[in-house]
Amino acid sequence: MSSTEPENLYAAREPIFPRRVKGNFRRFKWVIMAITLGIYYLAPWIRWDRGPELPDQAILVDLANRRFFFFWIEIWPHEFYFIAGLLIMAGLGLFLFTSALGRVWCGYTCPQTVWTDLFILTERWIEGDRNARVRLWKAPWDARKWRLRITKWVIWAFIGLATGGAWVFYFTDAPTLLVDLVTLNAHPVAYTTMAILTFTTVLFGGFAREQVCIYMCPWPRIQAAMMDEDTLTIAYREWRGEPRGKGKRRREIAEAAEAVTYAAGEKHGGTSPRLPMPGLPTGVGGAIPAKEGYGDCIDCNACVNVCPTGIDIRDGQQMACITCGLCIDACNEVMDKIGKPRGLIDYMALTDETRERAGQPPKPVIKHILRPRTILYTTLWTLVGVGLLVALFIRSDIDVTVAPVRNPLYVTLSDGSIRNAYDVRLLNKHGEERAFRISTTGDESLVLSLEGTDGDTVTVPADSTMLQRVYIVAAPESDAAEGGRTDIRIWVEDLANSERAHKDSTFHGSGE
């Protein structure tokens, strides 16, 4: 009985060498790359004066004190809902842009795309454009190849090191950490983090590149749920470009087609070579002979040669397409050279395909963008954003938490009175120390006292928390002392501005 070997589902990666291209989308990507990298590398160095007791770094994740600073905003651990809200807004924003314009996040602002563009730019600067890099790849390992490769890898390593270094600067004072790093006095965690990020940045941006987008990132597999027939995404106008052709045969057919359409134009009283004839399909590029002629695509593969993921957009929508728009620039450049209208490859929707095949103009862009799905995402995104702003502006500069001491629930004193203990945590968000008065309301027989002080006032240092033990005593034979549970409210008042905060709790009597 003969046996057959199973089909090998794995194939070695074929390296991709994108060609340099000029155009509107390429310029837009350069602008986005400059802005995003500029923000990432420079943001930790922005100074922001918060007073003598607080750090003067504008953006800082202060893990030691469990706080997050963003210019004038300070987020404490119990306010993590702000971070959760921002993450929800980021998710909704990603859904919104994907449903409207496809994978624009992947094509323009994703860190993998931005750093890959930077690494490819470095590679092109050292090794040359596409053809030179292909020849170098196939060339034997001689002195020149080693020199170019080592030069490229060293520069990549410096980019990765700068990336890891910029990341650790967000977690402590950047100037101080820089001096510690240079003098080898920084904490080992800083060096370890930088080493890991340097390695992963070079690996993902320099070597893995499109494999991260195709195999590692889950978003290509999720995006289909965000898109529909009205989503604007990059597509090839197959009805205009096909059948493809190039070379002498294409020129002969084109000249024959032009002669026929000229004759038809003269017959109808005009001279336009673009006048459609009966029996000839009319594409965006003009009249194309139905059977023997060629479309506008000359099969030059310019769109393939500039693609960072190596796909052929003419094969239709593919998971590997990140909608970066470089194929549009490349195709428009070719169309300009051969005298054909631009837009053979362009942003369009599936509904536009049906309309253009029928000879109708595409829908206005605004109608593609404003539809129920995008309006819903925009509404949800706005509601979350407004809610965060309202919560940010109405939050108090003082905060208090109350935790009753439950072991024991109460203590009977020598005179028969009942005492409960509470741990009150006071939070002072001001940049200066503040005096807080602590009081209670509920049963009139309850008397409050503070551990470690004779009065009812305690001073909390600037921008910090303080744990204060509070005792509440009920007089003998009072309702609170002889009863079960009595609802009380513990108040904290800022004596500097009379701002108040409170927490509700329970007083336990002997009848519990």
N, C-alpha and C positions, 0 to 999 in steps of 0.2 A: 504494500500500500504506500503510495507516494505521499509525501508531505510537502507542503509549501511553507516557505518562511513568511512570518507575519510582516505586514507592511510597516515600514519604518516611518513613524509619525514625526520624527525629529529631523531637523536639517540644520546644518551649520549656518551661522549668521553670515550674510553677505554684507560687507561694509558699505556704508552709504556716504557719498561725497557730494553734498549739495553744491550746486553751482551758484556763483554770485549773481544776483539779479537786482535791478533797479526798478523802482516804481512806488506808487502811493502806499501800498501795504508794507513794503519793505521799509520805507521811511517811517511809517507809523510804528512798526516794530522796533526800530532803532530808538524812537522817542520813548516808547513804553519801557524798553530795557534801561535807558539812561535814567528815567524817573524812578523805577522800582529799585534798581541797584543803588542809585544815589540815596534813596530813603533808607535802604537797609544798612548801608555802610556808614552813613553820616548821622542817622538819628540818635545813636547813643552819645554823641558828642555835643548835642544841643543842651545848653545850660538853661536852668529855670530856677529863679530865686524863690525859695519857700520859707526863708527865715533861717536863723542859726541852728535850730533844732532838727531840721529836715534836710534830706539830700537835695542837691541843686541840679540833679540830672533830670531832664524833661521827661524821658521815657525810661522807667526803671521797674524791673520786677524784683522787689526786695524780699527774697525768700527768707532771709534771717528773721525779719520782723513780720513776715506774712502780709505784705502789702504790695499794691501795684500803683505806680505813679504814671500819670499821663498828663503832662503839662499841669494845669490847675486842678485836675481831678485826682483824687486819692481813693482807691478801692481797698476796703478791708476784707478780711476773710468771710465775715458774716454777710458781706455784700456781693458774694460770688454770683448772685443772680444777674448782675450787670454783665459779667463775662458770658454767662449762659445766654443772655439776650443777644449779645454781639455775635455769638456763634450761630444762633438761630437766624439772625439777620444775614449772616454770611451764607448760610445754606439757602435761604429764600432768594437771596440775590443771585446765587449760582443757578438756581432753578429758573429764575426770571430771564437771565441773559441766555441760558441754554434754550429755553422755549422760544425766545425771540430770534436769536442769531446763531444758534448752534453752539459749537464748542469754542466760543470766543475766549473763554477763560484759558483753555488749553493752548490756544494759538498765540496768545499775546501776553498774559500775565502770570501763568503758572510758573513757579520757581524752576521746575524742570526745563521748561521752554526757554526761560530767560537765561539761565546758566548754560544751557546747551548752545544757544546763540553766541554767548560770550566765548565758549570754548571753540566753537567752529570758526569764529572770527579770528581767534588766535592761531588756529591751525591753518587757515587760509593765508594769514599774514606771513607765516613761517614757510609753509610748504607750497603755496601757490593755489590757484583756483582748481576747479574740479579735475580737469585733464592732467594737470601736474601732480595732483594728489593721487590720482588713479595710477599714473606711471610710477610714482614713488612706491605705492603699495605693491605693485607687481615686480619692482626692481629687487635685485639681490641685496643682502645686507652688507653694503660696502661702507667706507668711512663717511661718505656724504649722507647716506640714509641714517646712520647712527647719529651723526651730528644734528641733523634736522629733528629727528625723533626725540633725542635727549633734550634739545633746546625747548621743544614743544612741551614735553613732560615737566620740565622744571618750571616753566611759566604756569602750566596748569596747577602745579603744586603750590605756587605762590598765590594763585587765585583761590584755591581751596583753603589755604592757610588764612587768607584774609577773610574768607567766608566764616570759618570757624572762630576766628578772633573777633569778628564783629558780633557774632552770636553771644559769646560770653560777656561782652561789654554791656549787654542789656540787663545783666543780673548783679552788677555792682558798679561803683563809680568808675567810669571808663578811664580817665587820666591816671587815677591811682593804680588800677589794674594793669594798664599798659607799662608803667614803670616797674611794677612787680614782675610782669612777664619778662621784660627785657633783662632785669637783674636776677632772674631765676628765683624770686622770692614768692611767687604766686602759689596758691594752693594746688596740690596735685590734681584736684578735680578740674581745674581750669585747663591744665595741659592735656588731661585725658579727653575732655570734651572737644578741645580744638583738634586733637589728633583724629578722633572719630569723625568729626565733621569734615576735616580736610580729606580724609580717605573717601568718605561717601560722596562728597562733592565731585572729586575727580572721577570716581567710578561711575556715578550716574550721568554727569554732564559730559565727561570726556570719552568714556568707553561704552557704557550701556546705551545712552542717548535714547533712540526711538524705542528700544526694548522696554524701557521704563514705562513709556506711554502705552505700549501694546500689551505687555504681559503683566506688569506690576500694578499699574493704576486701575482701580475699579471703575473710575468714572466713565470710560468708553462703553462699559457694559450697562451702566445705569442711564446714560444720557437718552437712550431711545424712549424711555418713559416720559421724558420732558419735552420731546419733540413731536410735532404732527405735520400734516401736509402744508401748513402755512408757515412753518419755521423757515427762516432765511438761512441757507447754508450754501457752501460752495458746491457747484455742480457744473457739469459739462453739457453744453447744448448739443446733444447728439444729433438732433434733427437738422441742425445747421452744419455741423462739422463732418457728418458721414455722407458717403463713404470717403475714407481718407485716401490720400494719394500724394506722391511727390515725384520730382524728377521730370524727365522729358515727357513721359506719357501724360502726366498731369497737365503740363503746359499745352500739349496738343489738344487735350480734351477741353481745357479752359478756353483756348482760342476758338475752338469750334462752338462752344456754348455761347461765347460772347458774340460771335457772328450771328448766331440764330436769334439771340435776344435783340441785337441791333436791328436785324431785319424786322423783327416783330414790332419794335418801337417805331421804325419808319412807317410801317404799315398802318399803325394807329396814330400817325401824325406826330410822333415824338422821336427823340434820339437817345433817350436814357438807356444805357446798357443794363440797368437794374429793373427794367419793366418786366414784370412776370408774364409768362406765357401760359396759355391753357395747357394743362397736362404736366406742368413743371411745379414741384413743391416750392413754396416761398418760405425760406428761413429768415432768421434775423440778418444773415449776411447777404440776402438777395436771392435771386432765382438760381436754382440748382437743377441740372438735368436729372430727370427722375431715375434713369437706369444706368446710363453710360457715363455720367459726369461725376465730378468729385465735389465734396463739401469744402468748407473753409479750412479744415484741419489738414495741414501738410505733413502730419506724422513726424514732426521734428524732435519730439520727445523733450522739448524745453520744459514742459510742465513737470515731467518726471525727474529731470536732472536737477531741479531746484527744490524738490520736495524733501523736507528734513526727515520724513519717515519712509521715503522711497516708494510711495505708491503711485499708481497711474489713476488720476482722477477721472479719466475717460472710462474707466471700468465701473463707474457708479459710486454710490456712497459706501464707504468702508470704515470699519472700526478704527483703523490706524490714522484716518484723516483727522488732523487737529484744527482744521479750518484757519490756517495761518495766512492764507491769501497770496502766498508767494507764486503759486501756479497761475494766479490771475495776472500778476505782474509779468511773468514770463510769456504767457500767451499773448497779452496785449502788446508786448514788445514785438513779437513775431507778426502779429496782425498789422501793426504799423508798417513793418518792413515790406510786406507783400500787398499792401493797399487794401486790406479787408477791415471791416468794422470791428471795433473792440467788443469784448463781452462774450467771446466763444466759451470761455470759462468765467463764471461770475457768481456772485451771491444771488440765489434765487430760491423759490419754494416749489414744491411739487405741483401746487395749483397753477403756478406760472407756466410750467411745462405744458400742461393741458391747454392753456389759453394760447400759448405761442404756437403750438402745433396746429391749432385751429386758425392761426393768422390773427389772433387778437393780441392787444398789448397786455403786458403783465399788470397785476394789481399795483397800486401805489404802495410804497414801502410802509407808510403809516398804517395801512389796513392790515398788513401782515403782523405788525408789532402790536397794535391795539386790538386784542381779541380776548374772549372771556378768560382763557388760561393766564395770559400775562397780566390782565387787570386784577385777577384774583391774587397772584403772587405779589404784585405791586401793593395791593391793599393790605395784605398780611404783613409785608415788609414795613410799610408805613406805620401800621398800628403798633408793631413791636418797637420801632424806633421812637415813636411818640411816647409810648409807655415808659421806655428807658429814660427819656429826657425828663418826663414828669417826675419819675422816681428820683432822678439825680438832683433836681432842683428843690424838691420838697423834703429831702432827707435832712435829718437833724445833725448838728455838729457834736452832739453828745448822744451817748447810747448807754443802755443799762440792761443787764441780764440778772435774773434772780434765780438762785438754786437753793431750795430749802434743804437743810441738813436733816437727813432722815434717820440717823443712827446716834441718839434716839430721836423720835419725833418731837418730844418735849421733855423738859426737866422741871420737876417740882422743887421750888426753892423752900428755904426754912420757914418763911412766913406764909406758905401756902400758895404763893403766886406761881403761875405757869410761864415758863420761858421757852420760846422757839428761837432757833438759830438759822440764819440765812447767809449764803455766800453771794454777795452782790459784786458783780464785775462792772466797773465804770470805764467808759471809753471817752477819752478827750481827743477830738479830732483837730483841735486848734494847734497852732504853732507856738503856743505859750502855755505855761501851767495855769490851771484853773482851779478855783475852790468850788466844791460841790456840797450842797446841803442835802442830807437824806432825811426823809420823813415818811410817815405812813398815815393812811386814812382807812377807816373801817369802823371798828368798835372804839368808842371814846375812852375805854379803860386801858387801851393798849399804849405802852410806853416804849419808845425806841431808844437804843443806845448803840454806840459804835465801839468795837474792840480796839484798844490802844489809844483812845482819846476820850476826853470828858464831854466834849460837845457833840453836835450833830453835823459837823462840817469836816470834810477831808479834802486834801489838795492832791490833784492828779497831775503828774508831769505832762509836759507838752507832747502831743501826738503819741499817746501811749495808753495802755490799759492798766487798771489797778484792781486787785481783788481785795474787797473789804468784808470782814465778818461783821454781821449786824445781828443784834439781839432785840427781840420784841417780847415784852413781858405783860401778861394780863393779871390784873389785881385779883386777890383771893375773892371767891364767891361771885365774881363777875360772870356774865353770860359767856364771854369768850373763854374764861378759865374752866368753867364747869361744863360747857357745851362740847360739841364734837368739833366740827370744822367751821371756821369763820373766814369769810372772804375778806381779803385786805388788798390794798394797793400801795406799793412802795414808790415814792416819788424821789426824783433827783433833780435839783435845780442848780443851774449855772449862776453863781452869784454875780458874774461880770455882766451878763446881759439878760438875766432872768429867764433864759430858755429852760424848758422843763421836759422831762421824759419820765415815763412810768412803766411798771410791770405789775401785773396782777399775780397774787399768790394766795396761799391758804395758811391760816393759823390753826394749829391743832391743840385742843383743850383736853382736859382729863377725861371727858366723856367720850373720847374717840374710841 
